[in-house]
Each structure stands twice: as C-alpha cells, then as structure tokens.
Amino acid sequence: MSEVPKASQAPDSTEATGATGTTGATDRQQPVVTPVRVVVALCLIAPFIAMLWVSSYARVEPTFAGMPFFYWYQMLWVVISTGLTMIAYWLWQRDQRARAAAASRKEGGDL
C-alpha cells in the first residue's frame, strides 16, 4: 500500500484547536452565507440561466427594429448582465469593507 503524505491528511482535532476551541495559527472566520452574498450570487447566476434556457427565446416574434427576438433578446442580456455584474461588484465591495471594519473593531477590542 502507498503511504499518503502527511500534508494531505486532515490534522487531528486536538492538534488544530487550542484551549478555546479556535484554530491556533489561523484564527480566521469561515465564510458566512449572508443575504448580501445571496443577492451577489443571484446577480451573477441570472444571466447564465437566462442564456442557457434557449427554449424561452428561440423564436422570431416579436421583432424589434426588424431584428428577430432571438437576437435582440441576447443583446439585451449583454446590457442587463453588465448592470447585474456592476451591482454584484458594488455589493461585494461594500460587504468586504464592512467585514474588514468589524474585524478591526474586534481586534481593537481584544487589546
């Protein structure tokens, strides 16, 4: 049998946690699912779902400026996707700033 390298094995729970139950060297919080992060995910996933659901827009009518629905619908999603990506980016940056501020307040309070 081949030996699995020690680095790829999960650390023993007694080695990884200190007396308080938190990890010693890496005292980071795990990512948390928050409403803001759910909105960010929806903003980024919506264009994919809209474009992958081809049967919803695979038709000619209604036309717009002589262009079949199939084409102008996809071009409309280019603009919508840009807007949703901008919103997701803005919300993500806002969330990261809030988390950094909370972390700095927590570190400052521990002194």
Phi and psi in radians as a Rosetta constraint file:
Dihedral C 1 N 2 CA 2 C 2 CIRCULARHARMONIC -1.545 0.35
Dihedral N 2 CA 2 C 2 N 3 CIRCULARHARMONIC 2.556 0.35
Dihedral C 2 N 3 CA 3 C 3 CIRCULARHARMONIC -1.517 0.35
Dihedral N 3 CA 3 C 3 N 4 CIRCULARHARMONIC 2.296 0.35
Dihedral C 3 N 4 CA 4 C 4 CIRCULARHARMONIC -1.434 0.35
Dihedral N 4 CA 4 C 4 N 5 CIRCULARHARMONIC 2.295 0.35
Dihedral C 4 N 5 CA 5 C 5 CIRCULARHARMONIC -1.035 0.35
Dihedral N 5 CA 5 C 5 N 6 CIRCULARHARMONIC 2.547 0.35
Dihedral C 5 N 6 CA 6 C 6 CIRCULARHARMONIC -1.065 0.35
Dihedral N 6 CA 6 C 6 N 7 CIRCULARHARMONIC -0.601 0.35
Dihedral C 6 N 7 CA 7 C 7 CIRCULARHARMONIC -1.140 0.35
Dihedral N 7 CA 7 C 7 N 8 CIRCULARHARMONIC -0.501 0.35
Dihedral C 7 N 8 CA 8 C 8 CIRCULARHARMONIC -1.527 0.35
Dihedral N 8 CA 8 C 8 N 9 CIRCULARHARMONIC -0.162 0.35
Dihedral C 8 N 9 CA 9 C 9 CIRCULARHARMONIC -1.466 0.35
Dihedral N 9 CA 9 C 9 N 10 CIRCULARHARMONIC 2.605 0.35
Dihedral C 9 N 10 CA 10 C 10 CIRCULARHARMONIC -1.238 0.35
Dihedral N 10 CA 10 C 10 N 11 CIRCULARHARMONIC 2.418 0.35
Dihedral C 10 N 11 CA 11 C 11 CIRCULARHARMONIC -1.194 0.35
Dihedral N 11 CA 11 C 11 N 12 CIRCULARHARMONIC 2.644 0.35
Dihedral C 11 N 12 CA 12 C 12 CIRCULARHARMONIC -1.115 0.35
Dihedral N 12 CA 12 C 12 N 13 CIRCULARHARMONIC 2.487 0.35
Dihedral C 12 N 13 CA 13 C 13 CIRCULARHARMONIC -1.099 0.35
Dihedral N 13 CA 13 C 13 N 14 CIRCULARHARMONIC -0.517 0.35
Dihedral C 13 N 14 CA 14 C 14 CIRCULARHARMONIC -1.294 0.35
Dihedral N 14 CA 14 C 14 N 15 CIRCULARHARMONIC -0.460 0.35
Dihedral C 14 N 15 CA 15 C 15 CIRCULARHARMONIC -1.354 0.35
Dihedral N 15 CA 15 C 15 N 16 CIRCULARHARMONIC -0.630 0.35
Dihedral C 15 N 16 CA 16 C 16 CIRCULARHARMONIC -1.412 0.35
Dihedral N 16 CA 16 C 16 N 17 CIRCULARHARMONIC -0.432 0.35
Dihedral C 16 N 17 CA 17 C 17 CIRCULARHARMONIC -1.918 0.35
Dihedral N 17 CA 17 C 17 N 18 CIRCULARHARMONIC 2.559 0.35
Dihedral C 17 N 18 CA 18 C 18 CIRCULARHARMONIC -1.588 0.35
Dihedral N 18 CA 18 C 18 N 19 CIRCULARHARMONIC -2.844 0.35
Dihedral C 18 N 19 CA 19 C 19 CIRCULARHARMONIC -1.173 0.35
Dihedral N 19 CA 19 C 19 N 20 CIRCULARHARMONIC -0.500 0.35
Dihedral C 19 N 20 CA 20 C 20 CIRCULARHARMONIC -1.521 0.35
Dihedral N 20 CA 20 C 20 N 21 CIRCULARHARMONIC -0.098 0.35
Dihedral C 20 N 21 CA 21 C 21 CIRCULARHARMONIC 1.597 0.35
Dihedral N 21 CA 21 C 21 N 22 CIRCULARHARMONIC 0.001 0.35
Dihedral C 21 N 22 CA 22 C 22 CIRCULARHARMONIC -1.734 0.35
Dihedral N 22 CA 22 C 22 N 23 CIRCULARHARMONIC 2.809 0.35
Dihedral C 22 N 23 CA 23 C 23 CIRCULARHARMONIC -1.231 0.35
Dihedral N 23 CA 23 C 23 N 24 CIRCULARHARMONIC 2.473 0.35
Dihedral C 23 N 24 CA 24 C 24 CIRCULARHARMONIC -1.230 0.35
Dihedral N 24 CA 24 C 24 N 25 CIRCULARHARMONIC -1.156 0.35
Dihedral C 24 N 25 CA 25 C 25 CIRCULARHARMONIC -1.337 0.35
Dihedral N 25 CA 25 C 25 N 26 CIRCULARHARMONIC -0.612 0.35
Dihedral C 25 N 26 CA 26 C 26 CIRCULARHARMONIC -1.950 0.35
Dihedral N 26 CA 26 C 26 N 27 CIRCULARHARMONIC 1.532 0.35
Dihedral C 26 N 27 CA 27 C 27 CIRCULARHARMONIC -1.637 0.35
Dihedral N 27 CA 27 C 27 N 28 CIRCULARHARMONIC 0.986 0.35
Dihedral C 27 N 28 CA 28 C 28 CIRCULARHARMONIC -1.793 0.35
Dihedral N 28 CA 28 C 28 N 29 CIRCULARHARMONIC 2.639 0.35
Dihedral C 28 N 29 CA 29 C 29 CIRCULARHARMONIC -1.421 0.35
Dihedral N 29 CA 29 C 29 N 30 CIRCULARHARMONIC 2.544 0.35
Dihedral C 29 N 30 CA 30 C 30 CIRCULARHARMONIC -1.297 0.35
Dihedral N 30 CA 30 C 30 N 31 CIRCULARHARMONIC 2.643 0.35
Dihedral C 30 N 31 CA 31 C 31 CIRCULARHARMONIC -0.995 0.35
Dihedral N 31 CA 31 C 31 N 32 CIRCULARHARMONIC 2.442 0.35
Dihedral C 31 N 32 CA 32 C 32 CIRCULARHARMONIC -2.005 0.35
Dihedral N 32 CA 32 C 32 N 33 CIRCULARHARMONIC 2.417 0.35
Dihedral C 32 N 33 CA 33 C 33 CIRCULARHARMONIC -1.424 0.35
Dihedral N 33 CA 33 C 33 N 34 CIRCULARHARMONIC 1.996 0.35
Dihedral C 33 N 34 CA 34 C 34 CIRCULARHARMONIC -2.072 0.35
Dihedral N 34 CA 34 C 34 N 35 CIRCULARHARMONIC 2.842 0.35
Dihedral C 34 N 35 CA 35 C 35 CIRCULARHARMONIC -1.009 0.35
Dihedral N 35 CA 35 C 35 N 36 CIRCULARHARMONIC -0.621 0.35
Dihedral C 35 N 36 CA 36 C 36 CIRCULARHARMONIC -1.123 0.35
Dihedral N 36 CA 36 C 36 N 37 CIRCULARHARMONIC -0.744 0.35
Dihedral C 36 N 37 CA 37 C 37 CIRCULARHARMONIC -1.194 0.35
Dihedral N 37 CA 37 C 37 N 38 CIRCULARHARMONIC -0.560 0.35
Dihedral C 37 N 38 CA 38 C 38 CIRCULARHARMONIC -1.153 0.35
Dihedral N 38 CA 38 C 38 N 39 CIRCULARHARMONIC -0.736 0.35
Dihedral C 38 N 39 CA 39 C 39 CIRCULARHARMONIC -1.117 0.35
Dihedral N 39 CA 39 C 39 N 40 CIRCULARHARMONIC -0.728 0.35
Dihedral C 39 N 40 CA 40 C 40 CIRCULARHARMONIC -1.036 0.35
Dihedral N 40 CA 40 C 40 N 41 CIRCULARHARMONIC -0.800 0.35
Dihedral C 40 N 41 CA 41 C 41 CIRCULARHARMONIC -1.095 0.35
Dihedral N 41 CA 41 C 41 N 42 CIRCULARHARMONIC -0.733 0.35
Dihedral C 41 N 42 CA 42 C 42 CIRCULARHARMONIC -1.127 0.35
Dihedral N 42 CA 42 C 42 N 43 CIRCULARHARMONIC -0.692 0.35
Dihedral C 42 N 43 CA 43 C 43 CIRCULARHARMONIC -1.079 0.35
Dihedral N 43 CA 43 C 43 N 44 CIRCULARHARMONIC -0.628 0.35
Dihedral C 43 N 44 CA 44 C 44 CIRCULARHARMONIC -1.463 0.35
Dihedral N 44 CA 44 C 44 N 45 CIRCULARHARMONIC -0.454 0.35
Dihedral C 44 N 45 CA 45 C 45 CIRCULARHARMONIC -1.528 0.35
Dihedral N 45 CA 45 C 45 N 46 CIRCULARHARMONIC -0.528 0.35
Dihedral C 45 N 46 CA 46 C 46 CIRCULARHARMONIC -0.933 0.35
Dihedral N 46 CA 46 C 46 N 47 CIRCULARHARMONIC -0.812 0.35
Dihedral C 46 N 47 CA 47 C 47 CIRCULARHARMONIC -1.079 0.35
Dihedral N 47 CA 47 C 47 N 48 CIRCULARHARMONIC -0.633 0.35
Dihedral C 47 N 48 CA 48 C 48 CIRCULARHARMONIC -1.129 0.35
Dihedral N 48 CA 48 C 48 N 49 CIRCULARHARMONIC -0.780 0.35
Dihedral C 48 N 49 CA 49 C 49 CIRCULARHARMONIC -1.112 0.35
Dihedral N 49 CA 49 C 49 N 50 CIRCULARHARMONIC -0.765 0.35
Dihedral C 49 N 50 CA 50 C 50 CIRCULARHARMONIC -1.074 0.35
Dihedral N 50 CA 50 C 50 N 51 CIRCULARHARMONIC -0.686 0.35
Dihedral C 50 N 51 CA 51 C 51 CIRCULARHARMONIC -1.420 0.35
Dihedral N 51 CA 51 C 51 N 52 CIRCULARHARMONIC -0.511 0.35
Dihedral C 51 N 52 CA 52 C 52 CIRCULARHARMONIC -1.390 0.35
Dihedral N 52 CA 52 C 52 N 53 CIRCULARHARMONIC -0.312 0.35
Dihedral C 52 N 53 CA 53 C 53 CIRCULARHARMONIC -1.562 0.35
Dihedral N 53 CA 53 C 53 N 54 CIRCULARHARMONIC 1.218 0.35
Dihedral C 53 N 54 CA 54 C 54 CIRCULARHARMONIC -1.093 0.35
Dihedral N 54 CA 54 C 54 N 55 CIRCULARHARMONIC -0.624 0.35
Dihedral C 54 N 55 CA 55 C 55 CIRCULARHARMONIC -1.096 0.35
Dihedral N 55 CA 55 C 55 N 56 CIRCULARHARMONIC -0.320 0.35
Dihedral C 55 N 56 CA 56 C 56 CIRCULARHARMONIC -1.314 0.35
Dihedral N 56 CA 56 C 56 N 57 CIRCULARHARMONIC -0.363 0.35
Dihedral C 56 N 57 CA 57 C 57 CIRCULARHARMONIC -2.285 0.35
Dihedral N 57 CA 57 C 57 N 58 CIRCULARHARMONIC 0.228 0.35
Dihedral C 57 N 58 CA 58 C 58 CIRCULARHARMONIC -1.493 0.35
Dihedral N 58 CA 58 C 58 N 59 CIRCULARHARMONIC 1.271 0.35
Dihedral C 58 N 59 CA 59 C 59 CIRCULARHARMONIC -2.709 0.35
Dihedral N 59 CA 59 C 59 N 60 CIRCULARHARMONIC 2.932 0.35
Dihedral C 59 N 60 CA 60 C 60 CIRCULARHARMONIC -1.609 0.35
Dihedral N 60 CA 60 C 60 N 61 CIRCULARHARMONIC -0.734 0.35
Dihedral C 60 N 61 CA 61 C 61 CIRCULARHARMONIC -1.579 0.35
Dihedral N 61 CA 61 C 61 N 62 CIRCULARHARMONIC 2.566 0.35
Dihedral C 61 N 62 CA 62 C 62 CIRCULARHARMONIC -1.408 0.35
Dihedral N 62 CA 62 C 62 N 63 CIRCULARHARMONIC 2.541 0.35
Dihedral C 62 N 63 CA 63 C 63 CIRCULARHARMONIC -1.551 0.35
Dihedral N 63 CA 63 C 63 N 64 CIRCULARHARMONIC 2.703 0.35
Dihedral C 63 N 64 CA 64 C 64 CIRCULARHARMONIC -2.323 0.35
Dihedral N 64 CA 64 C 64 N 65 CIRCULARHARMONIC 2.015 0.35
Dihedral C 64 N 65 CA 65 C 65 CIRCULARHARMONIC 0.958 0.35
Dihedral N 65 CA 65 C 65 N 66 CIRCULARHARMONIC 0.677 0.35
Dihedral C 65 N 66 CA 66 C 66 CIRCULARHARMONIC 1.377 0.35
Dihedral N 66 CA 66 C 66 N 67 CIRCULARHARMONIC 0.037 0.35
Dihedral C 66 N 67 CA 67 C 67 CIRCULARHARMONIC -1.716 0.35
Dihedral N 67 CA 67 C 67 N 68 CIRCULARHARMONIC 2.294 0.35
Dihedral C 67 N 68 CA 68 C 68 CIRCULARHARMONIC -1.078 0.35
Dihedral N 68 CA 68 C 68 N 69 CIRCULARHARMONIC 2.665 0.35
Dihedral C 68 N 69 CA 69 C 69 CIRCULARHARMONIC -0.939 0.35
Dihedral N 69 CA 69 C 69 N 70 CIRCULARHARMONIC -0.709 0.35
Dihedral C 69 N 70 CA 70 C 70 CIRCULARHARMONIC -0.907 0.35
Dihedral N 70 CA 70 C 70 N 71 CIRCULARHARMONIC -0.704 0.35
Dihedral C 70 N 71 CA 71 C 71 CIRCULARHARMONIC -1.459 0.35
Dihedral N 71 CA 71 C 71 N 72 CIRCULARHARMONIC -0.833 0.35
Dihedral C 71 N 72 CA 72 C 72 CIRCULARHARMONIC -1.240 0.35
Dihedral N 72 CA 72 C 72 N 73 CIRCULARHARMONIC -0.468 0.35
Dihedral C 72 N 73 CA 73 C 73 CIRCULARHARMONIC -1.103 0.35
Dihedral N 73 CA 73 C 73 N 74 CIRCULARHARMONIC -0.768 0.35
Dihedral C 73 N 74 CA 74 C 74 CIRCULARHARMONIC -1.155 0.35
Dihedral N 74 CA 74 C 74 N 75 CIRCULARHARMONIC -0.686 0.35
Dihedral C 74 N 75 CA 75 C 75 CIRCULARHARMONIC -1.180 0.35
Dihedral N 75 CA 75 C 75 N 76 CIRCULARHARMONIC -0.605 0.35
Dihedral C 75 N 76 CA 76 C 76 CIRCULARHARMONIC -1.109 0.35
Dihedral N 76 CA 76 C 76 N 77 CIRCULARHARMONIC -0.655 0.35
Dihedral C 76 N 77 CA 77 C 77 CIRCULARHARMONIC -1.213 0.35
Dihedral N 77 CA 77 C 77 N 78 CIRCULARHARMONIC -0.383 0.35
Dihedral C 77 N 78 CA 78 C 78 CIRCULARHARMONIC -1.105 0.35
Dihedral N 78 CA 78 C 78 N 79 CIRCULARHARMONIC -0.784 0.35
Dihedral C 78 N 79 CA 79 C 79 CIRCULARHARMONIC -1.205 0.35
Dihedral N 79 CA 79 C 79 N 80 CIRCULARHARMONIC -0.784 0.35
Dihedral C 79 N 80 CA 80 C 80 CIRCULARHARMONIC -1.084 0.35
Dihedral N 80 CA 80 C 80 N 81 CIRCULARHARMONIC -0.737 0.35
Dihedral C 80 N 81 CA 81 C 81 CIRCULARHARMONIC -1.088 0.35
Dihedral N 81 CA 81 C 81 N 82 CIRCULARHARMONIC -0.681 0.35
Dihedral C 81 N 82 CA 82 C 82 CIRCULARHARMONIC -1.073 0.35
Dihedral N 82 CA 82 C 82 N 83 CIRCULARHARMONIC -0.806 0.35
Dihedral C 82 N 83 CA 83 C 83 CIRCULARHARMONIC -1.107 0.35
Dihedral N 83 CA 83 C 83 N 84 CIRCULARHARMONIC -0.766 0.35
Dihedral C 83 N 84 CA 84 C 84 CIRCULARHARMONIC -1.153 0.35
Dihedral N 84 CA 84 C 84 N 85 CIRCULARHARMONIC -0.635 0.35
Dihedral C 84 N 85 CA 85 C 85 CIRCULARHARMONIC -1.176 0.35
Dihedral N 85 CA 85 C 85 N 86 CIRCULARHARMONIC -0.687 0.35
Dihedral C 85 N 86 CA 86 C 86 CIRCULARHARMONIC -1.101 0.35
Dihedral N 86 CA 86 C 86 N 87 CIRCULARHARMONIC -0.746 0.35
Dihedral C 86 N 87 CA 87 C 87 CIRCULARHARMONIC -1.109 0.35
Dihedral N 87 CA 87 C 87 N 88 CIRCULARHARMONIC -0.782 0.35
Dihedral C 87 N 88 CA 88 C 88 CIRCULARHARMONIC -1.063 0.35
Dihedral N 88 CA 88 C 88 N 89 CIRCULARHARMONIC -0.758 0.35
Dihedral C 88 N 89 CA 89 C 89 CIRCULARHARMONIC -1.096 0.35
Dihedral N 89 CA 89 C 89 N 90 CIRCULARHARMONIC -0.798 0.35
Dihedral C 89 N 90 CA 90 C 90 CIRCULARHARMONIC -1.077 0.35
Dihedral N 90 CA 90 C 90 N 91 CIRCULARHARMONIC -0.790 0.35
Dihedral C 90 N 91 CA 91 C 91 CIRCULARHARMONIC -1.137 0.35
Dihedral N 91 CA 91 C 91 N 92 CIRCULARHARMONIC -0.701 0.35
Dihedral C 91 N 92 CA 92 C 92 CIRCULARHARMONIC -1.116 0.35
Dihedral N 92 CA 92 C 92 N 93 CIRCULARHARMONIC -0.787 0.35
Dihedral C 92 N 93 CA 93 C 93 CIRCULARHARMONIC -1.085 0.35
Dihedral N 93 CA 93 C 93 N 94 CIRCULARHARMONIC -0.735 0.35
Dihedral C 93 N 94 CA 94 C 94 CIRCULARHARMONIC -1.086 0.35
Dihedral N 94 CA 94 C 94 N 95 CIRCULARHARMONIC -0.755 0.35
Dihedral C 94 N 95 CA 95 C 95 CIRCULARHARMONIC -1.123 0.35
Dihedral N 95 CA 95 C 95 N 96 CIRCULARHARMONIC -0.734 0.35
Dihedral C 95 N 96 CA 96 C 96 CIRCULARHARMONIC -1.147 0.35
Dihedral N 96 CA 96 C 96 N 97 CIRCULARHARMONIC -0.703 0.35
Dihedral C 96 N 97 CA 97 C 97 CIRCULARHARMONIC -1.098 0.35
Dihedral N 97 CA 97 C 97 N 98 CIRCULARHARMONIC -0.729 0.35
Dihedral C 97 N 98 CA 98 C 98 CIRCULARHARMONIC -1.140 0.35
Dihedral N 98 CA 98 C 98 N 99 CIRCULARHARMONIC -0.711 0.35
Dihedral C 98 N 99 CA 99 C 99 CIRCULARHARMONIC -1.175 0.35
Dihedral N 99 CA 99 C 99 N 100 CIRCULARHARMONIC -0.679 0.35
Dihedral C 99 N 100 CA 100 C 100 CIRCULARHARMONIC -1.156 0.35
Dihedral N 100 CA 100 C 100 N 101 CIRCULARHARMONIC -0.703 0.35
Dihedral C 100 N 101 CA 101 C 101 CIRCULARHARMONIC -1.142 0.35
Dihedral N 101 CA 101 C 101 N 102 CIRCULARHARMONIC -0.715 0.35
Dihedral C 101 N 102 CA 102 C 102 CIRCULARHARMONIC -1.146 0.35
Dihedral N 102 CA 102 C 102 N 103 CIRCULARHARMONIC -0.676 0.35
Dihedral C 102 N 103 CA 103 C 103 CIRCULARHARMONIC -1.161 0.35
Dihedral N 103 CA 103 C 103 N 104 CIRCULARHARMONIC -0.696 0.35
Dihedral C 103 N 104 CA 104 C 104 CIRCULARHARMONIC -1.219 0.35
Dihedral N 104 CA 104 C 104 N 105 CIRCULARHARMONIC -0.608 0.35
Dihedral C 104 N 105 CA 105 C 105 CIRCULARHARMONIC -1.161 0.35
Dihedral N 105 CA 105 C 105 N 106 CIRCULARHARMONIC -0.681 0.35
Dihedral C 105 N 106 CA 106 C 106 CIRCULARHARMONIC -1.155 0.35
Dihedral N 106 CA 106 C 106 N 107 CIRCULARHARMONIC -0.753 0.35
Dihedral C 106 N 107 CA 107 C 107 CIRCULARHARMONIC -1.144 0.35
Dihedral N 107 CA 107 C 107 N 108 CIRCULARHARMONIC -0.696 0.35
Dihedral C 107 N 108 CA 108 C 108 CIRCULARHARMONIC -1.183 0.35
Dihedral N 108 CA 108 C 108 N 109 CIRCULARHARMONIC -0.553 0.35
Dihedral C 108 N 109 CA 109 C 109 CIRCULARHARMONIC -1.339 0.35
Dihedral N 109 CA 109 C 109 N 110 CIRCULARHARMONIC -0.397 0.35
Dihedral C 109 N 110 CA 110 C 110 CIRCULARHARMONIC -1.356 0.35
Dihedral N 110 CA 110 C 110 N 111 CIRCULARHARMONIC -0.262 0.35
